[in-house]
């Protein structure tokens, strides 16, 4: 069974702690790539919270503190990859469609690896920056 994370909102706190909160039920990825060329010391407070503890909703490009393990069809997985590749091209400057798709495949694969738990398991992430 293929499993992928979806954003979930248990209370309104995400709307206060992130610059943009993901909508509940969006397909989600780690989103750490958003910060790949950022200086953590130069990030604003809400950006630091997203870096430290956010899942990225692929539709809104908003952040969610929690995600939930859900079942996904192969067609849904493909839709997630396609949409993320589109976002990588239009919002993050991917050099071409092939590079965007390759990055999206990798991100979605990593997101799927986080879902090695029973359905409806809540997921949280904690990232730190090390030299």
PANU-614153 format. One line per field, with one value per residue: x, y, z of N, C-alpha, C, O in turn; residue number from 1. Coordinates in pm, 1 decimal, always signed. Each point is the difference from the previous one (the first is absolute). Example, Ala and Ser with C-alpha at 12.3 -4.5 7.8 and 13.67 -1.06 7.14 Angstrom:
residues 2
n_east = [+1319.0,-138.6]
n_north = [-569.0,+106.9]
n_up = [+780.0,-138.5]
ca_east = [-89.0,+82.0]
ca_north = [+119.0,+119.0]
ca_up = [+0.0,+6.0]
c_east = [+90.0,-77.0]
c_north = [+120.0,+109.0]
c_up = [+0.0,+73.0]
o_east = [+103.6,+50.9]
o_north = [-1.9,+110.8]
o_up = [+66.5,+16.9]
num = [1,2]
This chain:
residues 131
n_east = [+83.5,-125.0,+208.4,-192.9,+186.3,-117.2,-28.1,+115.0,-223.5,+180.2,+164.3,-104.4,+45.3,-96.4,-211.1,+41.1,-28.4,-194.9,+196.1,+86.6,-209.5,+109.4,-33.6,-171.7,+145.2,+111.1,+0.3,+75.2,+96.5,+172.3,+47.6,+72.7,-109.1,-188.6,+50.4,-77.5,-150.4,-130.1,-15.1,+80.9,+220.4,+23.9,+21.5,-166.2,-85.5,-109.2,+139.1,+43.7,-163.9,-15.3,+137.5,-58.0,-151.5,+134.8,-225.8,+119.8,-121.0,-45.3,-165.7,-35.3,+68.6,-187.2,-12.7,+125.7,-136.4,-210.2,+83.8,-116.0,+36.3,+92.6,-211.2,+158.4,-132.9,-23.0,-213.3,-79.9,+43.9,-121.0,-195.4,+11.1,+16.9,-182.5,-144.2,+46.5,-50.6,-214.9,-61.9,+36.5,-165.1,-201.9,+8.6,+25.9,-147.7,-185.9,+190.0,-65.7,-98.1,+155.6,+86.2,-118.2,+7.5,+176.8,+2.7,-107.0,+107.2,+157.7,-58.0,-51.3,+175.4,+88.5,-92.7,+53.1,+191.1,-76.6,-30.8,+210.0,-189.3,-45.8,-140.4,+17.6,+159.2,-12.7,-21.0,+185.7,+2.0,+181.2,-40.9,+175.7,+49.2,+63.0,+139.7]
n_north = [-117.6,+82.6,+50.5,+109.5,+125.0,-17.2,+174.3,+74.8,+16.9,-12.2,+119.7,+153.5,-160.9,-179.8,+0.8,-132.4,-222.7,-35.3,-10.3,-205.5,+61.8,-179.0,-38.4,+50.0,-149.4,+173.4,-6.4,-185.8,+201.8,-135.2,-37.5,-199.5,-131.9,-25.0,-171.6,-109.3,+147.7,-130.3,+223.3,-199.8,+26.6,-87.4,-208.2,+22.3,+157.6,+161.4,+167.3,+155.7,+150.9,+172.0,+174.2,+152.1,+151.2,+73.3,-3.9,-100.6,+180.6,-210.6,-38.4,-58.1,-213.0,-118.3,+139.8,-184.8,+76.8,+23.3,-201.5,-13.9,-157.2,+44.1,-73.6,-129.7,+135.4,-187.8,-69.7,-114.0,-218.5,-136.1,-64.0,-174.6,-207.7,-103.8,-86.6,-201.2,-177.5,-64.9,-132.0,-218.4,-92.6,-74.5,-186.1,-190.7,+53.9,-121.3,-113.9,-176.0,-8.3,+12.2,+200.0,+124.7,-51.2,+66.6,+215.4,+50.1,-46.3,+145.9,+188.8,-17.2,+7.0,+202.6,+129.2,-56.3,+98.5,+197.0,-65.5,+20.9,+89.6,-48.5,-134.7,+182.0,-119.3,+35.7,+157.2,-82.2,+221.7,-130.2,+214.1,-109.1,+192.1,-123.3,+52.8]
n_up = [+0.0,-166.2,+68.3,+39.8,-2.5,+191.1,-138.6,+177.0,-1.1,+132.4,-96.2,+122.8,+147.2,-91.7,+74.9,+176.5,-1.7,-105.9,-112.3,-27.8,+48.9,+79.3,-217.3,+132.1,+85.2,+88.8,-225.0,+100.5,+21.5,-45.0,-214.8,+66.5,-145.1,+117.3,+133.9,-179.5,-76.3,+127.4,+11.1,+61.3,-33.9,-205.9,+79.8,-150.3,+134.9,-107.1,-56.9,+156.1,+26.3,-143.9,+30.7,+151.3,-69.0,-161.5,+12.2,-160.4,+55.0,-59.6,+141.4,+212.5,+1.4,+41.8,+175.6,+9.0,+159.5,-75.7,+55.0,-191.1,+155.3,-200.6,+5.1,-91.8,-118.0,-118.2,-16.9,+175.8,+12.9,-130.3,+88.4,+140.6,-80.6,-78.0,+149.6,+85.3,-126.3,+9.6,+170.5,-31.8,-119.1,+62.9,+121.9,-117.9,-158.9,+36.1,+33.7,+121.6,-202.7,-161.0,-55.8,-143.9,-217.9,-121.2,-62.6,-190.8,-191.6,-64.5,-107.7,-217.6,-138.6,-43.8,-159.5,-210.6,-67.5,-71.4,-212.3,+72.2,-80.8,+213.0,-111.7,-130.0,-105.3,+220.5,-159.2,+92.5,-25.0,-18.9,-56.2,-87.4,+102.9,-177.7,+166.3]
ca_east = [-83.5,+71.5,-45.4,+58.9,-52.6,-87.9,-1.5,-114.8,+1.5,-78.1,-41.7,+39.8,+134.3,+81.7,-29.2,+73.2,+144.2,+62.1,-38.0,-115.9,-36.7,-57.7,-139.9,-13.5,-26.1,+90.7,+114.1,+111.5,+138.0,+84.4,+14.7,+129.0,+65.7,-32.1,+102.9,+131.4,+104.2,-26.4,+78.9,-97.4,+7.2,-66.6,-142.4,-92.3,-48.9,-95.0,+76.9,+75.2,-95.2,-24.9,+120.2,+16.5,-108.1,-111.0,-23.6,-42.6,-114.0,+47.6,-90.0,+6.2,+136.8,-8.4,+62.3,-82.7,+77.3,-26.5,-52.7,-60.1,+26.7,-120.5,+17.9,-1.0,+7.4,+113.0,-41.5,+15.9,+144.5,+43.7,-52.7,+80.9,+129.2,-21.0,-29.1,+120.6,+91.9,-49.1,+34.4,+145.3,+29.9,-56.1,+26.6,+132.9,+102.4,+63.9,+55.1,-81.2,-104.0,+60.6,+60.1,-110.4,-64.1,+92.6,-3.3,-131.8,+0.3,+80.9,-73.8,-116.8,+54.1,+35.9,-126.0,-56.7,+80.2,-42.1,-132.7,+10.8,-78.3,-140.2,-81.8,-50.0,+103.2,+43.3,+143.6,+58.5,+139.8,+87.5,+125.6,+97.1,+106.6,+132.7,+110.1]
ca_north = [+117.6,+126.8,+97.1,+133.4,+89.0,+114.6,+95.3,-5.9,+112.2,-34.7,+126.9,+107.9,+52.2,+13.3,+128.2,+103.2,-24.4,-2.1,+110.3,-51.1,-133.5,-91.3,-36.2,-139.5,-99.2,+8.9,-90.6,+69.7,-48.5,+58.3,+141.6,+54.6,+59.3,+142.7,+72.9,-55.0,+102.0,+105.3,+9.2,-12.2,+115.8,+112.5,-28.1,+55.5,-96.7,-94.3,-85.6,-94.4,-102.0,-88.3,-81.4,-91.5,-93.9,+4.9,-75.3,+91.9,-38.6,+23.7,+86.3,+137.9,+28.2,+39.3,-93.0,-68.8,-62.0,-143.5,-68.6,-127.8,-106.2,-36.1,-86.7,+71.1,-84.8,+34.2,+119.6,+114.3,+22.3,+66.1,+136.8,+72.5,+26.3,+98.5,+131.5,+50.2,+40.6,+129.5,+100.7,+17.5,+81.5,+135.2,+74.7,-21.6,+18.6,-121.2,+36.9,-54.3,-93.6,-127.5,+19.2,+18.6,-130.0,-83.9,+47.6,-33.8,-144.5,-21.3,+53.2,-83.7,-125.6,+20.9,+14.2,-135.0,-75.1,+42.4,-57.9,-142.2,-9.9,-27.6,+110.6,+98.3,+38.8,+138.9,+19.2,+130.2,+1.8,+94.3,+15.0,+93.3,+35.5,-27.2,+32.3]
ca_up = [+0.0,-9.6,+99.3,-8.3,+103.9,-26.2,+110.1,+90.8,+93.6,+118.6,+60.9,-91.8,+27.3,-121.7,-64.4,+73.4,+10.8,-132.5,-88.7,-73.5,+47.6,-99.1,+20.9,+44.1,-103.4,-114.9,-3.4,+63.6,-7.1,+104.0,-29.3,+43.5,-117.2,-5.4,+74.0,-33.8,-16.2,+98.0,+122.5,+109.3,+89.0,-64.8,-14.6,+97.8,+98.6,-59.7,-90.7,+83.6,+46.0,-114.9,-19.2,+112.3,+32.4,-93.4,-123.3,-105.0,-83.2,-136.7,-76.5,+49.8,+44.7,+139.4,+93.6,+98.2,+107.1,+0.3,-118.2,+35.4,-97.1,-74.3,-115.8,-127.6,-118.9,-87.3,-74.2,+90.5,+14.0,-123.2,+4.7,+98.1,-64.4,-106.3,+58.5,+64.8,-107.5,-48.9,+100.9,-3.6,-118.6,+3.4,+123.9,+56.5,-101.3,-54.0,-131.0,-109.1,+43.7,+41.2,+132.5,+94.9,+22.7,+77.1,+138.5,+55.1,+25.9,+120.7,+115.9,+26.8,+51.9,+140.4,+74.7,+14.1,+97.5,+133.4,+24.4,+34.3,+123.5,-31.9,-49.4,+96.9,+96.1,-10.5,-19.0,+29.2,-39.9,+69.5,-73.5,+55.3,-93.1,+54.3,-92.2]
c_east = [+88.5,-59.7,+76.8,-59.1,-91.5,+6.3,-126.3,+12.9,-91.7,-51.9,+50.8,+144.4,+86.0,-22.1,+72.2,+151.1,+72.1,-42.5,-123.9,-25.9,-57.0,-147.1,-6.0,-31.1,+86.1,+101.7,+120.0,+132.9,+77.9,+15.2,+131.8,+73.3,-26.0,+114.1,+142.0,+108.7,-18.3,+99.3,-98.9,-1.6,-74.3,-150.6,-80.7,-52.4,-92.4,+68.3,+81.2,-90.9,-28.0,+119.4,+10.3,-109.6,-115.0,+2.0,-54.3,-118.1,+30.7,-91.8,+16.6,+142.5,-1.2,+52.1,-100.0,+90.8,-12.8,-44.6,-54.0,+28.8,-132.3,+35.4,-8.8,+6.0,+123.7,-32.9,+14.5,+147.3,+53.0,-48.7,+80.9,+135.0,-14.2,-22.7,+122.6,+102.0,-42.0,+37.7,+151.0,+42.3,-44.5,+41.1,+143.7,+111.3,+72.7,+44.0,-80.2,-96.2,+58.3,+61.1,-108.8,-66.5,+90.5,+0.2,-132.5,-9.0,+76.7,-74.2,-118.6,+44.6,+39.2,-125.3,-64.2,+76.4,-34.9,-129.5,+4.2,-62.2,-142.9,-71.4,-51.5,+99.0,+36.2,+151.7,+37.6,+146.9,+74.5,+132.7,+90.4,+107.3,+132.3,+104.1,+71.2]
c_north = [+124.5,+97.4,+130.2,+88.2,+108.4,+92.0,-18.2,+117.8,-33.2,+123.3,+111.8,+47.3,+15.3,+134.6,+115.2,-19.1,-2.1,+123.0,-36.6,-140.9,-80.6,-21.9,-144.7,-91.7,+10.0,-113.3,+78.3,-68.2,+68.7,+150.6,+60.7,+67.9,+150.1,+82.4,-36.4,+105.5,+116.0,-6.0,-6.1,+120.8,+120.3,-20.7,+72.2,-109.9,-103.6,-92.6,-102.6,-110.9,-98.2,-91.4,-107.4,-106.8,-4.1,-104.9,+99.6,-58.2,+34.3,+90.0,+146.1,+48.2,+63.6,-112.7,-56.9,-64.0,-151.4,-47.5,-133.8,-99.5,-39.4,-92.6,+84.9,-101.5,+39.8,+125.3,+125.0,+32.2,+75.3,+144.8,+86.2,+36.9,+108.9,+138.9,+58.0,+44.5,+135.0,+111.9,+27.1,+84.9,+144.9,+81.6,-9.6,+1.4,-124.1,+29.2,-51.6,-104.0,-132.8,+9.9,+15.4,-133.0,-91.0,+41.2,-35.6,-148.5,-29.5,+47.5,-87.8,-136.6,+11.7,+12.7,-136.5,-80.0,+37.7,-68.3,-149.6,-24.5,-36.3,+124.8,+82.2,+32.2,+146.1,+5.4,+142.3,-8.8,+99.1,+1.1,+95.4,+22.9,-23.5,+36.6,-124.9]
c_up = [+0.0,+101.1,-18.7,+109.7,-56.2,+121.5,+82.6,+96.1,+117.0,+73.6,-91.3,+13.3,-125.5,-68.0,+68.3,-6.5,-134.3,-79.8,-81.3,+51.1,-115.7,+32.5,+48.4,-118.3,-124.3,+6.5,+49.4,-28.8,+111.8,-19.7,+42.1,-115.7,-10.1,+60.0,-41.2,-13.6,+97.4,+115.1,+116.0,+93.9,-57.7,-16.0,+107.2,+91.1,-63.8,-100.0,+78.3,+52.8,-113.3,-25.2,+107.8,+5.4,-100.0,-109.4,-101.4,-76.7,-144.5,-81.6,+41.3,+23.3,+138.8,+87.6,+98.9,+104.3,-2.8,-137.1,+48.2,-111.9,-65.5,-115.5,-126.2,-113.0,-80.6,-81.0,+87.2,+20.9,-121.6,-4.3,+96.9,-61.5,-105.1,+57.5,+68.9,-104.1,-58.4,+96.7,+0.6,-119.4,+21.3,+122.8,+50.7,-104.1,-45.8,-143.3,-119.1,+56.5,+47.5,+139.4,+106.0,+31.3,+83.4,+147.2,+66.3,+32.4,+128.4,+125.2,+37.1,+52.4,+146.2,+86.3,+22.9,+104.9,+144.0,+43.4,+26.9,+137.5,-39.0,-53.8,+117.2,+111.8,-23.0,-8.8,+39.3,-38.2,+89.4,-74.7,+76.1,-104.7,+69.9,-103.7,-42.4]
o_east = [+94.2,-121.9,+120.3,-112.0,+18.8,+15.7,-104.0,+110.3,-121.8,-97.8,+71.0,+37.2,+81.1,+91.3,+9.6,+74.5,+122.0,-108.6,-89.8,+88.7,-74.2,-42.0,+80.3,-80.5,-17.8,+40.5,+12.7,+7.2,-50.6,-16.5,+18.8,+81.2,+79.5,+21.5,+94.8,+115.9,+54.5,+46.0,-78.8,-104.8,-41.1,-70.6,+45.8,+19.4,+15.3,-38.3,+12.0,+41.2,-4.1,-17.4,+31.8,+27.7,-111.4,+105.6,-78.7,+10.0,+34.0,+43.3,+23.5,+24.5,+86.7,+26.7,-98.9,+100.8,+93.9,-56.6,+33.2,-5.8,-96.0,+113.4,-78.2,+65.0,+59.8,+87.5,+43.8,+38.2,+78.2,+73.4,+27.0,+45.8,+80.7,+59.0,+27.2,+65.4,+84.7,+44.2,+42.7,+95.1,+77.8,+12.3,+45.5,+115.6,+117.6,-72.8,-0.9,+7.7,-50.4,-16.2,+12.6,-30.2,-47.6,-1.2,-2.5,-54.4,-43.9,-2.3,-23.2,-65.5,-25.8,-6.6,-50.7,-59.2,+22.6,-36.9,-98.5,+64.1,-35.6,+38.0,-28.7,-35.4,+20.5,+70.3,-73.0,+57.6,-56.0,+71.9,-46.6,+19.3,+23.3,-24.5,+95.5]
o_north = [+10.3,+15.1,+0.4,-23.9,+50.2,-45.4,-42.4,+38.7,-7.5,-7.2,-28.8,+97.2,+92.4,+53.6,+109.2,+98.0,+16.0,+54.0,+82.0,-85.3,+52.2,+9.5,-82.3,+33.7,-78.5,-42.2,+119.2,-121.0,+91.1,+77.6,+120.7,+89.8,+72.3,+114.5,+37.5,-27.5,+108.3,-107.0,+92.9,+35.7,+89.4,+90.6,+18.2,-118.5,-119.4,-116.3,-114.9,-115.7,-121.0,-119.4,-115.2,-114.8,-36.9,-39.9,+87.8,-108.8,+114.4,+54.8,+86.1,+120.3,+80.1,-110.4,+64.5,-61.9,-71.6,+75.0,-46.4,+34.8,-36.3,-1.8,+94.9,-103.9,+104.8,+83.1,+104.3,+117.0,+94.1,+88.5,+116.9,+113.4,+92.8,+97.1,+119.3,+102.7,+84.8,+106.9,+114.4,+77.7,+93.0,+122.2,+85.8,-25.2,+6.8,+66.1,+63.0,-37.3,-59.1,-90.3,-52.9,-29.0,-68.0,-85.5,-38.0,-37.8,-80.7,-70.2,-27.1,-57.7,-90.5,-55.6,-28.0,-78.5,-79.0,+3.8,-70.0,-51.4,+8.6,+112.8,-52.9,+69.5,+41.7,-71.7,+95.1,-108.8,+100.3,-99.9,+89.0,-81.6,+48.2,-10.3,+6.6]
o_up = [+78.6,+8.2,-26.0,+45.2,-110.8,+113.3,-50.6,+38.5,-15.9,+74.4,-96.3,-65.8,-7.0,-62.8,-56.1,-1.8,-4.1,+20.5,-19.1,-2.7,-83.2,+115.3,-44.0,-86.9,-93.0,+108.3,-27.6,-21.3,+65.5,+94.2,-14.9,+22.3,-60.1,-39.8,+69.1,+30.9,-21.5,+40.0,+17.7,+53.6,+74.1,-44.3,+112.8,-27.2,+25.9,-13.3,-42.3,+8.6,+22.5,-24.6,-29.4,+34.9,+37.2,-49.2,+35.3,-56.8,-30.1,-101.3,-84.8,+8.7,+35.0,-47.5,+34.9,-34.1,+34.5,-79.5,+109.0,-118.0,+67.9,-47.9,-6.9,+11.0,+24.2,-24.5,-48.5,+2.2,+13.3,-43.8,-27.7,+13.8,-5.2,-47.5,-12.9,+18.2,-27.9,-41.9,+15.4,+8.9,-21.3,-9.2,+75.7,+33.9,-35.8,-74.0,-105.7,+117.1,+95.5,+82.1,+110.5,+115.8,+90.9,+88.5,+117.1,+103.7,+81.9,+101.1,+117.8,+86.7,+79.4,+109.6,+108.7,+74.0,+91.7,+117.3,-23.7,+91.6,-117.5,+31.4,+107.4,+95.2,-114.0,+71.3,-28.2,-3.4,+44.1,-3.3,+71.2,-90.1,+110.8,-120.2,-77.5]
num = [1,2,3,4,5,6,7,8,9,10,11,12,13,14,15,16,17,18,19,20,21,22,23,24,25,26,27,28,29,30,31,32,33,34,35,36,37,38,39,40,41,42,43,44,45,46,47,48,49,50,51,52,53,54,55,56,57,58,59,60,61,62,63,64,65,66,67,68,69,70,71,72,73,74,75,76,77,78,79,80,81,82,83,84,85,86,87,88,89,90,91,92,93,94,95,96,97,98,99,100,101,102,103,104,105,106,107,108,109,110,111,112,113,114,115,116,117,118,119,120,121,122,123,124,125,126,127,128,129,130,131]
